[in-house]
């Protein structure tokens, strides 16, 4: 059943969510509200028939699903503004605010309102995000609805909230790690004879294809590696040289370093 959705904070992430919901047909423009102080930056949404304004209280009053997409330093003021209108029987709060825990949100709201925390990555801009979800106080139906919502924007997985920092490293920082690998692949491609544009196309599509193999077939990476490593072949020679230079260990150490930075500061 279609529900009225308010995206509080129409910045890059909030706007990407709204774009995806409209493009997928999950939300009708007339049932979607997007708020932002600079309303002029949301003209494409008003042009599609969405409600666009800077009145967060009005957005909450007229909606059922409240997606908080504001900056972490703004969340307390925003919740203080809208909490008189939040109703646990009507509303479901979905937070995509980085680093703000469900307990913090519930304490700021100060009354029993179900909260789901979502952590998408930047690929949400093209509806290819990996979004991790955790919740407190949400019903099975509400959780299913939010999972369906974010499935319009990529793929989702339910996790314990204590793993959100780890999910940030693997799913959000991981985008940068993948980009760095692709960049190195392009540089190597240029060194062995390709122009930059061709090397970029081959490298990016190859990575996309490799990822789709795992997602579609559900296989382990080593199974797919075995299919292209022949005895005394060029693939195994390259893989072994990379491992001699610390390829896997450096990546794992990088992941752990990022995680330590989040946890320990």
VENDAHU-V772035 format. One line per field, one symbol per residue. burial: b if it has 9 or more other ideal C-beta (glycine too) atoms within 8 Angstrom, else e. Layout:
burial->???
This chain:
burial->eebbbbbbbbbebbbbbbbbbbebeebebebbbbbbeebeebeebbeeebbbbeebbebbebbbbbbbbbebebbeebbeebbeebebeebbbbbbbeebbbeebbebbeeebbbbbbbbbebbeebebbbbbbbbebeeebbebbbbbbbbbbebebbebebbbebbbbbbbbbebbeebbeebbbebbeeebeeebbbebbbebbeebeebbeeeeeeeeebbeeebeeeeebbeebeeebeeeeeeebeebbeebbeebeee
